[in-house]
Amino acid sequence: MIANPVRRRLLQGETCFGLMAFEFFTPGLAPILAAAGAEFVILDMEHSGLGIEGVKAQCAFARAAGIVPMVRLPRPDPGLAPPLLDAGALGIMMPLVESAAQARALVDACRYRPEGRRGLAFGLAHDGYAAGPPLEKMAAANQAVLTIALVESAAGIEAAPAIAAVPGLDLLWLGHFDLSDSLGIPGRFEEPAYRAAAATLRDAAAAQGKPIGWLAADGAQAAAARGAGFRCLCIGHEVMLLRDALSRAITAGRDAEVAPRDPGRNGLP
C-alpha cells in the first residue's frame, strides 16, 4: 500500500529535509537527492514550466529512489491537484493560500471520502498500477498525501490562525519572498513588519500543533530555522546549489596561488 514517511514523521513532531526543484528534471535528479540524504523533493510547477508528464516521470523516479515526491501547483486552484496525485505525487503545495476556505478546498481535492471528495481511479501510477481493494487504497492514500498551504501574502498572514485550524491541512509553509513583496518590502527580511508576519504564521502553526516549512538558502539558515520551530526544510533549490557551488569553486581556482610548472612533466598537474 502507498505510504509517505515524510508525512508520518512530520506529524510525529520530527524534522524532514529536502529540495525544491525548478530546472533539472532528469532521471538522475531523485537518486542524486537520495544519495545526498534528502527525504523529499518538491517539484515546482509555478515558476518552472514543468508539465504533468514531467511530474509523472519525476514522481516515478523519486518513488523508485526512496524519496517522497511533492508538487507545488502553478496557481491556487485545488482542482489541479487530483491529476497530479493520480500521477504519483504524495504531497500537494498550493500557493497563495489566503483563507480557511481555500485550505479546506485543497484538503477536499486531496482526500477521498469521507475526508474529502477526490475522484476514484485505481490501478494507476499513484497506487503502483496494482490491483487491490478500493477501500483499503483510499484509506492508505488519505494517510499518505501531505497537504501544504503556502502562505505568502499579508492577507494569508491575517488569516493564518483560521488556515492552520482547518482539519486535514497538514503543513503550513512560509513563502518569504512573496510575503515580503506583499508587505511592500521585497527581500528585506530584517524589517520588523516581515519578522512580525513570519512570527504570526509560526505561532498559528504551533497553536494547532502543526509543522511549518521553509526554503533555507543553506545549512546554516536551515539550522537557525529549526531553532525557530520550522520542521520541514528545503535546502535551497537545485539551480541555486549548482550555481553557488560552481561559483565558489571557480573563484577558489582563480584566486589560488599557482606553483611554477615543472617542464619535465610537460606542464601537467
C-alpha positions as CSV (number, residue, x, y, z in Angstrom):
1,M,0.0,0.0,0.0
2,I,1.0,3.6,-0.6
3,A,2.9,5.3,2.3
4,N,4.5,8.6,3.0
5,P,7.3,8.5,5.7
6,V,7.7,12.3,5.5
7,R,4.1,13.0,6.4
8,R,4.3,10.4,9.2
9,R,7.5,11.9,10.6
10,L,6.3,15.4,10.4
11,L,3.0,14.6,12.2
12,Q,5.0,12.8,14.9
13,G,7.0,16.0,15.6
14,E,10.2,15.1,13.7
15,T,12.1,17.2,11.1
16,C,12.5,16.4,7.4
17,F,14.9,17.8,4.8
18,G,14.5,18.0,1.0
19,L,14.9,20.2,-2.0
20,M,12.7,22.3,-4.3
21,A,13.4,21.6,-8.0
22,F,12.9,24.2,-10.7
23,E,15.0,23.1,-13.7
24,F,16.9,19.8,-13.8
25,F,14.1,17.3,-14.3
26,T,16.3,14.4,-15.3
27,P,16.1,10.7,-14.4
28,G,19.1,11.2,-12.1
29,L,17.7,14.1,-10.0
30,A,15.9,11.9,-7.4
31,P,18.7,9.4,-7.0
32,I,21.2,12.2,-6.5
33,L,19.0,13.8,-3.9
34,A,18.5,10.4,-2.2
35,A,22.3,9.9,-2.2
36,A,22.7,13.3,-0.5
37,G,20.3,12.4,2.3
38,A,17.2,14.3,1.1
39,E,13.9,12.8,2.2
40,F,11.7,14.6,-0.3
41,V,11.6,16.7,-3.4
42,I,9.1,19.5,-4.2
43,L,8.6,19.7,-8.0
44,D,7.7,23.3,-8.8
45,M,5.1,23.9,-11.5
46,E,4.5,27.6,-10.6
47,H,7.7,29.1,-12.0
48,S,9.4,26.3,-13.9
49,G,7.1,25.4,-16.9
50,L,7.0,21.8,-15.7
51,G,4.0,19.9,-17.1
52,I,2.1,16.9,-15.9
53,E,4.1,14.4,-18.0
54,G,7.3,15.6,-16.4
55,V,5.7,15.4,-13.0
56,K,4.6,11.8,-13.6
57,A,8.1,10.8,-14.7
58,Q,9.8,12.6,-11.7
59,C,7.3,11.0,-9.3
60,A,8.2,7.6,-10.6
61,F,12.0,8.3,-10.3
62,A,11.5,9.7,-6.8
63,R,9.5,6.8,-5.5
64,A,12.0,4.3,-7.0
65,A,14.8,6.2,-5.3
66,G,13.0,6.1,-1.9
67,I,12.2,9.8,-1.5
68,V,8.8,11.4,-1.4
69,P,7.7,13.4,-4.5
70,M,5.6,16.5,-3.9
71,V,4.3,19.2,-6.2
72,R,3.7,22.9,-6.0
73,L,0.7,23.8,-8.0
74,P,1.1,26.5,-10.7
75,R,-1.7,28.6,-9.2
76,P,-4.1,28.5,-6.2
77,D,-6.5,26.1,-7.8
78,P,-7.3,22.9,-5.9
79,G,-8.8,21.4,-8.9
80,L,-5.3,20.9,-10.3
81,A,-4.3,18.6,-7.5
82,P,-6.2,15.3,-8.3
83,P,-4.4,14.6,-11.7
84,L,-1.1,15.2,-10.0
85,L,-1.9,12.8,-7.2
86,D,-3.0,10.2,-9.7
87,A,0.4,10.7,-11.5
88,G,2.1,9.7,-8.3
89,A,2.6,12.9,-6.2
90,L,2.5,12.2,-2.4
91,G,2.1,15.9,-1.4
92,I,0.5,19.0,-2.8
93,M,1.6,22.5,-2.0
94,M,-1.0,25.2,-3.1
95,P,0.4,28.7,-3.5
96,L,-1.1,32.0,-2.2
97,V,-3.5,30.5,0.3
98,E,-5.3,33.4,2.0
99,S,-8.3,31.8,3.6
100,A,-9.6,28.8,5.5
101,A,-12.0,28.2,2.6
102,Q,-9.1,27.8,0.2
103,A,-7.3,25.4,2.7
104,R,-10.5,23.3,3.0
105,A,-10.8,23.1,-0.8
106,L,-7.3,21.8,-1.0
107,V,-8.0,19.1,1.6
108,D,-11.2,18.2,-0.2
109,A,-9.3,17.8,-3.5
110,C,-6.6,15.7,-2.0
111,R,-8.6,13.2,0.2
112,Y,-11.0,10.5,-0.7
113,R,-14.4,10.4,1.0
114,P,-15.3,10.7,3.8
115,E,-12.4,13.1,4.4
116,G,-12.7,14.8,1.0
117,R,-14.0,14.5,-2.5
118,R,-11.1,13.2,-4.6
119,G,-12.3,11.3,-7.6
120,L,-11.7,7.5,-7.8
121,A,-9.4,5.8,-10.2
122,F,-7.2,2.8,-9.3
123,G,-4.5,0.7,-10.9
124,L,-2.7,3.8,-11.9
125,A,0.6,5.4,-11.1
126,H,-0.5,6.6,-7.6
127,D,-1.1,3.0,-6.4
128,G,1.7,1.4,-8.3
129,Y,-0.6,0.0,-11.1
130,A,-1.6,-2.7,-8.7
131,A,-4.9,-4.4,-8.1
132,G,-6.5,-4.4,-4.6
133,P,-9.5,-3.4,-2.5
134,P,-10.5,0.2,-3.3
135,L,-11.5,1.0,0.3
136,E,-8.0,0.0,1.5
137,K,-6.4,2.0,-1.2
138,M,-8.5,5.0,-0.3
139,A,-7.7,4.8,3.4
140,A,-4.0,4.4,2.7
141,A,-3.9,7.3,0.3
142,N,-5.7,9.5,2.8
143,Q,-2.9,8.7,5.3
144,A,-0.2,9.3,2.7
145,V,-0.9,12.6,0.9
146,L,0.6,15.6,2.6
147,T,-1.4,18.8,2.2
148,I,0.6,22.1,2.3
149,A,-0.7,25.6,2.4
150,L,1.8,28.1,1.1
151,V,1.2,31.4,3.0
152,E,2.9,34.2,1.2
153,S,0.8,37.4,1.5
154,A,-0.4,39.9,4.1
155,A,-3.9,38.5,3.6
156,G,-2.7,35.0,4.3
157,I,-0.9,36.1,7.4
158,E,-4.1,37.7,8.7
159,A,-6.0,34.5,8.1
160,A,-3.2,32.2,9.4
161,P,-5.0,31.1,12.6
162,A,-8.1,30.1,10.6
163,I,-6.0,28.4,7.9
164,A,-4.0,26.4,10.4
165,A,-7.2,25.2,12.1
166,V,-8.5,23.5,9.0
167,P,-8.8,19.8,9.7
168,G,-6.8,17.7,7.3
169,L,-4.4,20.5,6.4
170,D,-1.0,19.0,7.4
171,L,1.6,21.7,6.9
172,L,1.9,25.5,6.6
173,W,4.8,26.9,4.5
174,L,6.3,30.4,4.8
175,G,6.7,31.9,1.3
176,H,9.2,34.5,2.4
177,F,9.9,36.4,-0.9
178,D,6.3,36.9,-1.9
179,L,5.4,37.7,1.7
180,S,8.0,40.5,1.8
181,D,6.8,41.8,-1.5
182,S,3.2,41.8,-0.3
183,L,4.3,43.8,2.7
184,G,5.9,46.4,0.4
185,I,9.5,45.5,1.5
186,P,10.7,42.9,-1.1
187,G,13.7,41.0,0.0
188,R,14.1,43.0,3.3
189,F,13.7,40.1,5.7
190,E,15.1,42.0,8.7
191,E,12.3,44.6,8.6
192,P,10.1,44.4,11.7
193,A,7.0,44.1,9.6
194,Y,8.3,41.0,7.9
195,R,9.6,39.4,11.1
196,A,6.2,40.0,12.8
197,A,4.4,38.4,9.9
198,A,6.6,35.4,9.9
199,A,6.2,35.1,13.7
200,T,2.4,35.2,13.3
201,L,2.5,32.3,10.9
202,R,4.8,30.3,13.2
203,D,2.5,30.9,16.1
204,A,-0.6,29.9,14.2
205,A,1.0,26.6,13.2
206,A,2.2,26.0,16.8
207,A,-1.2,26.7,18.3
208,Q,-2.7,23.9,16.2
209,G,0.3,21.6,16.7
210,K,1.1,21.6,13.0
211,P,4.5,21.7,11.4
212,I,5.7,24.7,9.4
213,G,8.1,24.6,6.4
214,W,10.5,27.0,4.7
215,L,13.1,27.1,1.9
216,A,16.5,28.0,3.5
217,A,19.4,29.2,1.5
218,D,21.9,26.9,3.1
219,G,22.6,24.6,6.1
220,A,23.3,27.4,8.5
221,Q,19.9,29.0,7.7
222,A,18.2,25.6,8.0
223,A,19.8,25.1,11.4
224,A,18.6,28.6,12.5
225,A,15.1,27.8,11.2
226,R,15.0,24.6,13.2
227,G,15.7,26.7,16.3
228,A,12.7,28.9,15.3
229,G,10.4,25.9,15.1
230,F,10.5,25.0,11.4
231,R,10.4,21.3,10.8
232,C,10.1,20.8,7.0
233,L,13.0,22.4,5.3
234,C,14.2,22.7,1.7
235,I,17.9,23.4,1.4
236,G,17.7,25.8,-1.5
237,H,16.8,24.7,-5.0
238,E,19.0,22.8,-7.4
239,V,19.8,25.8,-9.7
240,M,21.0,27.8,-6.7
241,L,23.0,25.0,-5.2
242,L,24.8,24.2,-8.5
243,R,25.4,27.9,-9.4
244,D,26.7,28.8,-5.9
245,A,28.9,25.7,-5.6
246,L,30.4,26.2,-9.0
247,S,30.9,29.9,-8.4
248,R,32.8,29.2,-5.2
249,A,35.0,26.5,-6.9
250,I,35.8,28.8,-9.9
251,T,36.7,31.6,-7.5
252,A,38.9,29.3,-5.5
253,G,40.6,28.1,-8.6
254,R,41.2,31.6,-9.9
255,D,42.4,33.1,-6.6
256,A,44.7,30.3,-5.6
257,E,48.5,30.7,-5.6
258,V,49.8,28.8,-8.6
259,A,53.1,27.0,-8.3
260,P,55.6,27.1,-11.2
261,R,55.1,24.2,-13.6
262,D,57.8,21.5,-13.9
263,P,58.8,21.4,-17.6
264,G,59.9,17.8,-17.1
265,R,56.3,16.9,-16.6
266,N,55.1,18.8,-19.7
267,G,53.2,21.1,-17.6
268,L,50.7,18.5,-16.4
269,P,49.5,18.5,-12.8
